[in-house]
Amino acid sequence: MKNITLTERQKEIVDFIREYRQRRGISPTQREICERFGFSSFGTLQKHIRLLLEKGVLVRDWNKRRSLLAAEDLPEGSALAVELPLVGRIAAGSPIESVDGNERVAVPDLLTRRGGNFVLRVRGDSMIGEGIFDGDYVVLEPREEASRGETVAALVRGEATLKKYYPEPDGTVRLVPANPAVATIVEPASDVVVQGVVVGLMRRY
């Protein structure tokens, strides 16, 4: 594997995934990998997988449950995925507190931009006019500033919300929903902190 240094166990994991796919035509589940190597927890395997993904030796074939495969075996035309941190939940309605966590989400590479993207899960229906529904995942580019009309994740007095961003000449900011049944939030600019701008949207069925 071209000039990439792997531990013996990492190489064994990659070889097992390749051999499994050659025999069955699909990738093994993480449970099957754990059973093969006697890992007592998924956490141990996750550390190996994360390092192999970061090294580019393994990739994820987007939107497939058995998605892990060796990078050199990726079928032509398949959509690559990257793993991004799921920061928490964000309200597309009244603001709620964003919840930090260690979960990561596989996101199609074409939905991301350079600069440490992150993912939030949407709660509420205030952005349905933009095609953003309850339970969706939004991919955000971390930014402290946004252009007028961009959809942002913003903190309003410490609580997170997802809205369209409109700074006004009088020093206020309008956070506008995409649902006529939901009220616009108007706050002094000093009380609104932009956390990121939406660059992608995912829906899981």
N, C-alpha and C positions, 0 to 999 in steps of 0.2 A: 504494500500500500504506500505508494510514492512518498518516501521521506517523512512519513508520519510515525512517530514513536508511540507504540501501544504497549500496555502491560500484557503479560501472558493471559490474564483473565479477560481483558478487553478483546484480545485477538480471538480467544475461545468463544466469546459471546457473538462476535461478528461472524465467525465461521459457522456457529450453530444456526444463526438466522439464515445465512446463505444456503446451508445444506437443507434446512427445513423447507425453505421456499422451493428449492430444486426438487425435493421429494413430493411436496404437496401442492405447490402452486400458490400458496399463501404464506404470509409471515406468521411466526408463532405469537401467541399472546404473551403478555408479561408474566402471567401466572405460569405458563409453560416454560418460560426461560428460568424463572425462579426454581421450579421443580427440577429442571435439568441440572442446575448448578448448586442446588441445596441451599439457596438463600432463604433465611428465616423470615425476612421482611421485604416488602416491595421497596423500602427506602434504600436498601443496599443496591438493588438493581437500578433504581432511578439515578443514583450517583454515577454508575457506570454509563448508563444511557445518555445522561446529560453531557458527560465529557466526550462521548463518542459523537454526539450531535454537534458539539462545539468544534470538534476537530474536523467535522465534515466527512467522517468515515461512515456514519449512519445518517439517513435522512428519513423524513416521514412523507409518505404518499398521502396527500391531503384527502380528508373526508373518508378514510377507510379505517375500520376498527382495528384491523391487523396491519398497521401502517408502517412499522419499522422495516427498513431494508437497507442493504449496503448501497452506498452512493453509486457505485459503479454498476449496480443492477437496476437502477431506476429506469422504468420503461420510458421511451421517448414520448414527450407530450404530457407526462404526468405533472401535476401541480405540486411543487415542493412546499413544505411547511416549516415554519420556525416556531420555537416555543417561547412565548412571552409571559411575563408575570400577570396573573389575575389579581389586580390590586384590591378589588372589592366590588360592591354593588353601588350603583348610582341611580338616583331618582330621575325619571323623566316625568315629573309631576312636582309635588312638593319636595324640597330638599330633604335628604336623609344623610346620615353620616356614612362616609365611605369606610369600608371594612378592610383592613389590611390582612394579608394571608400569604401562605407560601405556595399556593396552587399555581400551576402554569397551564397555559392553553396553547394547543397547536393551531397556528394561524397560517393561511396561505401566504407565501412569500410576496405575492403580488399585492397584498393588502397592506404591506408594511413600508415604512420609510426608514432611512438611516437616522440613528439618534436615540436608541433605547426606547422603542415603542412599548406601550403597556396596554392591558385590556381591562375593561370594566363591564360588568353585567348590568343590564338595564332593568329597572323596575318601574312600572307605570306606563301610561299611554299618552303622555303629553307630546311625544314626537312622532306620532303615527303618520302625520302628514308628510314626514320625511322618510317614511318606510321603516322607522325604528320602533319595534314593538317590545312589549314586556317579555323578558327572558332572553332577548338578543344580547350579543356581545359586540361592543364597539371597540375598535382598535384606535388608539390615540397616539399622536406625536406629541411628546412633552414640549410645551411652549408656555411662556408666561405672558405672551402677547398674541392677540388674534386680530384678524381683519374683520371689518364690519360684515355681518351676515354669516360668518363661519359658525358651525356647530361646535360648541366647546363643552368640556367638563370644567365647571367652575366651583370654587368654594365661596359660599355666601355665609359670612360670619362662622366659618369653620365647618359648614355642612355642604355636601357635594350635590350638584344638580347638573343635568344635561339640557342645554338650551341653545338657541341661536343668539349670537352676541352682537349687541348694538350699543357702542359708546355714544353718548350724547354731549353736545356742546356745553350743557349746564353742569357737567361734572358727574352725571349719573350714568348708570349702565342699565339698559333694558335687556333682560334675559327672556327671549320670546319663545313660547312653545309652538309646535306645529299641530295644534289641536284647538279649535275655537272654544271648546268647553273648559279650557284651562287658562287661568289668568297669567298675564305677563308679570314677571318679577322686576321691579324697579328699585334699585339700590344705589347709594353713593358709590362711586368708583373705588373708593378706599375700602369698601366692605366686600368687593368682588375680586377674587384671586383666580385667574385662569390657570388651570393645571395642564391642559392639553387640548389639542384640536383633533376632531374626529377625522380619520383618514381611511377607515374601513369598517365594515359591518359584517357580522356573521350570524347565521341563524342555525340552531341545531334542532333537528326533528326527532 
